[in-house]
Amino acid sequence: MRLPTDAELDAIRSNDASADGRFFYGVASTKIFCRPSCVSRAPKPENVRIFAAASDATGAGFRPCKRCRPDQLPAADARLERARALIDKRLAAGESTPTLVELAKTAHMGATHLQRRFAAAYGLSPRAYAEAQRVAVLKSELRRGSGVTEAIYGAGFGAASRVYEKADRWLGMTPADYRRGGEGLTLDVAVRRTAMGPTLVAESPRGIAALLFGENEKNLLAELRSEFPAAQIRRDDKAGAAAFTALDAILAGKPAPRGLRLDLRGTPFQIRVWTALQSIPAGETRSYQQIAAAVGSPGAHRAVGSACGNNILGVLVPCHRALRSDGSLGGYRWGLDRKERLLEGEGVALEPAE
């Protein structure tokens, strides 16, 4: 048992499925341990303890989380682990990402077979996994206060221009703004009581940046602040009118108005999942496995679940329509009672609870 590194805390905050199997984390205040991809709310950093194996956590008196079932995580294929270890080794040394041919040779597998098995096991292709790891290092360095150029090259990116080209998707803002915690971004915020309870909508110049449900205004603002720690929060009771109108329509069983601008900020995989969710018609559901297949990553159902847990545009990105393959609810960022209410309002017949 040990304290977490910055990279591990970033993986926990982002529910990074690619970190599953590399470590487990326990919460000292609850004595529960989880996989990094668990969609439970991220704990306070001072309460996090890191374990190399699930048995280490149980041996230290921690109980497995009932949501992510870390004690039931299947053992990774040793050949795939060798390939992933090579990627991690190159990243730690600041070297270029190994080619698929190099990885296949290390794993003693055919390149095509490795590509397919790696994606099924970790939810990402080898190339996407390496990119995600470099982005995690970049974020960690920027948060630590490193200079932008230093952070970019320290994360192993060979050209700063490539980072700036993809910064909008990777970081949701420029590297410099991310380093300042979103400083320079202005969000117009309104809080109203809806059929879902206290509801917050935040608008950025690009569109609706957040639609959150909670128990009270204080908690909603704290949740928004955790997503945009240095953004300027400007209260405006008239903000988010289009989002509230869309929410009312959806809750009434009607289609949401077209043309609503959404400010989606996430990794490339998250964006693909969120886009796929928006294509699910009201009154229909998809399993996490079906969504994984739809975004071109069969077997990445855990990563899909993590992407749903990271969605901060409740209902507008309808992650409530994602269910487990057995028809049970799975998880929901804002509570299963809200998820059940939304689905029943759309006429979805749910499996009875056991």
WOLIN-V178541 format. One record per residue. N is the residue number from 1. PSI is psi in radians with two decimals (* if undefined). NEAR is the number of other ideal C-beta (glycine too) atoms within 10 Angstrom. Layout:
N;PSI;NEAR, N;PSI;NEAR
//
This chain:
1;2.38;13, 2;3.02;11, 3;2.72;11, 4;2.69;17, 5;2.94;12, 6;-0.69;15, 7;-0.68;16, 8;-0.68;22, 9;-0.68;20, 10;-0.72;20, 11;-0.69;25, 12;-0.77;25, 13;-0.63;15, 14;0.10;24, 15;0.87;26, 16;1.84;25, 17;-0.43;25, 18;-0.25;26, 19;-0.14;23, 20;2.35;24, 21;-0.39;22, 22;-0.59;19, 23;2.91;19, 24;2.66;29, 25;2.46;27, 26;2.73;27, 27;1.97;19, 28;-0.57;14, 29;-0.42;11, 30;-0.27;13, 31;0.62;13, 32;2.48;20, 33;2.67;26, 34;2.96;23, 35;2.70;28, 36;-0.54;26, 37;-0.01;25, 38;2.37;26, 39;0.11;22, 40;2.72;18, 41;2.36;9, 42;2.34;16, 43;2.95;20, 44;2.38;9, 45;-0.64;13, 46;-0.27;9, 47;-0.08;12, 48;2.36;19, 49;2.45;20, 50;2.39;21, 51;2.52;20, 52;-0.47;12, 53;2.76;13, 54;-0.62;19, 55;-0.55;11, 56;-0.68;17, 57;-0.81;25, 58;-0.61;17, 59;-0.45;11, 60;0.10;13, 61;0.24;9, 62;2.54;24, 63;2.51;13, 64;2.46;20, 65;2.38;20, 66;-0.21;8, 67;-0.89;16, 68;-0.15;24, 69;1.03;13, 70;-0.39;26, 71;-0.19;15, 72;0.19;9, 73;2.14;17, 74;2.57;7, 75;2.40;7, 76;2.61;14, 77;2.21;15, 78;-0.56;8, 79;-0.70;17, 80;-0.64;20, 81;-0.62;15, 82;-0.71;14, 83;-0.78;27, 84;-0.66;24, 85;-0.62;12, 86;-0.72;19, 87;-0.82;21, 88;-0.69;14, 89;-0.78;11, 90;-0.71;17, 91;-0.80;19, 92;-0.54;11, 93;-0.03;9, 94;0.42;11, 95;3.01;10, 96;2.71;11, 97;2.35;20, 98;2.58;20, 99;2.88;12, 100;-0.62;17, 101;-0.74;10, 102;-0.75;16, 103;-0.74;24, 104;-0.68;21, 105;-0.72;15, 106;-0.67;17, 107;-0.13;23, 108;0.83;10, 109;2.79;20, 110;2.62;11, 111;-0.80;16, 112;-0.71;10, 113;-0.73;12, 114;-0.80;23, 115;-0.82;17, 116;-0.79;15, 117;-0.66;18, 118;-0.80;28, 119;-0.66;21, 120;-0.64;16, 121;-0.68;20, 122;-0.06;27, 123;0.03;27, 124;2.62;23, 125;2.83;19, 126;-0.72;26, 127;-0.77;16, 128;-0.62;18, 129;-0.82;20, 130;-0.70;23, 131;-0.75;19, 132;-0.67;23, 133;-0.69;25, 134;-0.68;20, 135;-0.68;22, 136;-0.73;22, 137;-0.74;21, 138;-0.83;26, 139;-0.76;22, 140;-0.76;20, 141;-0.70;22, 142;-0.73;24, 143;-0.52;16, 144;-0.19;10, 145;0.13;9, 146;2.64;16, 147;2.67;14, 148;-0.88;18, 149;-0.75;11, 150;-0.74;11, 151;-0.71;24, 152;-0.87;24, 153;-0.50;17, 154;-0.46;17, 155;-0.03;21, 156;0.18;19, 157;2.26;18, 158;-0.35;11, 159;2.25;10, 160;-0.53;14, 161;-0.60;10, 162;-0.68;11, 163;-0.77;23, 164;-0.59;14, 165;-0.62;11, 166;0.08;15, 167;-0.61;19, 168;-0.63;13, 169;-0.76;15, 170;-0.73;21, 171;-0.32;22, 172;0.09;21, 173;3.12;21, 174;2.73;15, 175;-0.65;22, 176;-0.73;15, 177;-0.68;18, 178;-0.70;22, 179;-0.56;22, 180;0.24;17, 181;0.52;16, 182;0.21;22, 183;2.37;15, 184;-0.31;13, 185;2.29;21, 186;2.26;13, 187;2.19;24, 188;2.19;19, 189;2.38;21, 190;2.51;18, 191;2.21;21, 192;2.80;13, 193;2.19;9, 194;-3.07;14, 195;-0.26;13, 196;0.08;20, 197;-2.95;15, 198;2.25;17, 199;2.33;24, 200;2.37;24, 201;2.31;29, 202;2.30;28, 203;2.35;23, 204;3.05;20, 205;-0.35;11, 206;-0.26;14, 207;-2.79;15, 208;2.06;23, 209;-0.38;27, 210;2.49;25, 211;1.86;23, 212;2.55;22, 213;2.55;20, 214;-2.93;20, 215;-0.44;11, 216;2.91;11, 217;-0.69;14, 218;-0.82;11, 219;-0.64;13, 220;-0.78;22, 221;-0.63;18, 222;-0.69;11, 223;-0.73;18, 224;-0.74;23, 225;-0.59;15, 226;-0.49;12, 227;-0.58;17, 228;1.27;23, 229;-0.46;12, 230;0.18;14, 231;2.71;23, 232;2.08;12, 233;2.05;14, 234;1.97;12, 235;2.31;11, 236;1.86;11, 237;-0.30;11, 238;-0.11;7, 239;2.67;20, 240;0.34;25, 241;-0.73;12, 242;-0.63;18, 243;-0.73;29, 244;-0.64;16, 245;-0.75;13, 246;-0.73;22, 247;-0.80;23, 248;-0.70;13, 249;-0.78;15, 250;-0.74;21, 251;-0.40;16, 252;0.09;9, 253;0.30;11, 254;2.76;11, 255;2.56;10, 256;2.56;19, 257;2.54;12, 258;2.78;6, 259;0.17;6, 260;2.18;14, 261;2.17;12, 262;2.38;17, 263;1.46;18, 264;2.22;21, 265;1.95;23, 266;-3.05;19, 267;2.86;24, 268;-0.70;16, 269;-0.77;24, 270;-0.74;23, 271;-0.72;15, 272;-0.74;18, 273;-0.82;30, 274;-0.64;22, 275;-0.72;14, 276;-0.68;21, 277;-0.67;24, 278;-0.28;16, 279;-0.09;10, 280;2.09;18, 281;2.66;10, 282;2.44;18, 283;-0.05;12, 284;2.77;11, 285;2.88;19, 286;2.60;18, 287;2.80;17, 288;-0.63;23, 289;-0.72;15, 290;-0.70;17, 291;-0.71;27, 292;-0.74;25, 293;-0.66;17, 294;-0.52;18, 295;0.16;21, 296;0.32;12, 297;1.16;22, 298;2.40;14, 299;-0.13;17, 300;0.70;28, 301;-0.55;23, 302;-0.72;22, 303;-0.60;28, 304;-0.76;30, 305;-0.69;27, 306;-0.72;28, 307;-0.68;33, 308;-0.71;26, 309;-0.42;20, 310;-0.04;21, 311;2.20;25, 312;0.26;23, 313;1.16;25, 314;2.39;25, 315;-0.78;24, 316;-0.63;25, 317;1.69;23, 318;1.21;25, 319;-0.20;29, 320;-0.26;29, 321;0.08;23, 322;2.17;27, 323;2.91;21, 324;2.85;15, 325;-0.39;11, 326;0.09;8, 327;-0.06;14, 328;2.88;13, 329;-0.59;18, 330;-2.39;22, 331;3.01;20, 332;2.26;22, 333;-0.60;20, 334;0.38;20, 335;2.42;15, 336;-0.45;14, 337;-0.68;11, 338;-0.71;18, 339;-0.78;22, 340;-0.71;16, 341;-0.74;15, 342;-0.81;22, 343;-0.73;21, 344;-0.60;11, 345;-0.43;16, 346;0.04;18, 347;0.31;10, 348;2.24;17, 349;1.97;9, 350;2.64;14, 351;2.36;11, 352;2.47;7, 353;2.48;8, 354;*;4
//
